[in-house]
Amino acid sequence: MEFSNIFIGHRIREARKVTSRTQKDLARALGKTAGAISQLEQGNVQITVIELHKIAEFLNKPIEYFFGEDYFGEDVQALIAVIRKMPLEIRKEQVSFIRTMLFMQEMSDDLEFKGDISDEELAKSAKTALENLNIQLAVLKNLWDQSHIAKKQLEEIIGIDDIELE
């Protein structure tokens, strides 16, 4: 696939429209005029990497989107964009949690479709699953604790006492 100014401009316009943003909105975010955005979307001007990065963040798209990658839908693109915006330590924690969930799903699928396996193989798979589940539970506990701290802080700001979580 050839990446031209026209192709990238088209993807910018497409992403902008999907997010219900106007050329003026994007212009404000970049410190440009709406006319400059129009020229950019038409492929009449070259975009810099820095501008493309800002556009990706503003439109909540991974930068690869502008080069033709679609990542199997809006939900995955939004997830990638959000993860990239996270501070490194939080990102590591979240990615670890996601990997653990994916691994647990894969193990469940494997056990479901394996059919007859020996007791030894089953025990080995169960041990690995339990180790990963313990990691997942530790991450969930940390998330739970952080959520309760945030809840208390919000309650203090609003001036109310403990609200029960449903």
N, C-alpha and C positions, 0 to 999 in steps of 0.2 A: 504494500500500500504506500502510495506517495503522500507525504505530509506536506501540503502546501499551505500558504497563508489562507487560501479560500477554504480548505478543509477545516483548519483549526478555527477560522472565523465562523463557519457554519456550526461547528460543535459548541462554540461559545454562545451563539444565538439560541441554539436548541436548549442548552442548559439554562440559559437565562429565562426563556419562556416557560420551561417546565417548573422553574421555581417561582414563577409569577413576578419576576423582577423586570423593571423597565430599563431602557438604555440609560436613562437619567440616574437610576439607582446604581447601576454598575459604574457609570461615570463618576458619581460622588465617591464611591469606594476606591476608585483608582486616581482620583484627583484630575480627571479629564472632563471633556465636554461630551454631551450626548452625540454630537457630530463625529467626534473622534472614535467613539464606540461603534457608530454606524460604519465608519471606514474600516475599523478593525474587523467587524462581523462580515463585511463584504470581501475581506481578504485583500484590501487595497494597501494595507500597511503591515509591516513586520511587527510581531509581538515579541517582547523580551521575555526571558525566562522568569524574571522577577514579576512582571505583570501577569503572566500566566499563573504563577503561584498564587498571587493575590486573588485572581479571578476564581481559581479552584477553591480557595478558602471561602470567598464570598458566596459562591454558588453551591458550596458544600459538595464538591465533586473531587474525586481523586484526580491528580494531574494527568494520569494516563488516559482518562476519559477523552481529553482533547486530542489525543492521538489515535482514537478509534476503539479503545477498550471499553466494553460495556459491563463487565463483571456480572452478567446474568441478572440484571435488574436494578432498579432504583434503590431497593432496600440494601443490597450489598454495597453499592456505591456510597450510600449515606454512611453505612457502618465503617467503611474504609476511611472516609473523610473524617469521621468523628474520632476514630482511633488515632489517626495521624496528628490530630490537634491536641491529644492528651500529653501531659508531661511524661517524660520517659519512664519514671518509676510506676506511675499509674498505668501507663500503656503496657509495661511488662506484666503487671499483675492481671490486667484484664485479658491480655493475650494468653497468659498461662491458664486462666480460668476457661477461656474459650477452647483452648487446645484440650484441656481435661474433659470438657463436655463432649467434644468431638470424639475423643478417644473412647469415652464411655459408650457413646452411641455406636462406634465401630465395633467395640467388643460385644455389645448386646446383639448387633446384627450378625457378627461372626458366630456367636453361640447359637443364635436362632437358626441359622442356615447350615451349620456344620452337621447337624443330625447326630449320628452316633459318634461320640468321642469317649476316650477312656476316662476313668475316674482321675487318673494322674493329670491328663491334659485339662480336665475340668477344674481340678484343684489349682493348677498353675494359673489358668485364666482367671479364676476367682480371686486368687491372691493378688494378681496384677490389677484387677478391677478394684479390689478393696484399697490398695495403695493409692490408686488414682482418685477414688472416692474420698479418701481421707484428705488428700490435697484440695479437692473441690470443696469439701466441708470447711476446711480452714479458711479458704478464700471467702466462702459465704459468711462465715462467722465474722471475719474482718469487715466485710461489706455491711453486715447487720449492725455491728458496733458503730461503724462510721455513720450509718443511717440514723441510729438513735442519737448520736451526738448532734447531727444536723437537725433532727427533729426538735431536740431540746433548745437549740439555738434559735430556731424559727419560732418556737412557742414563746421564748423570752422576748423576741422582737415584737411579736404580736401582742404579748401580754396575757397569755392564757396558760392554764395549767395542762398537765398531761392529757393529750387526746389519744384515745385508744386506736391502735392500728387495726384495720380490718383484714 
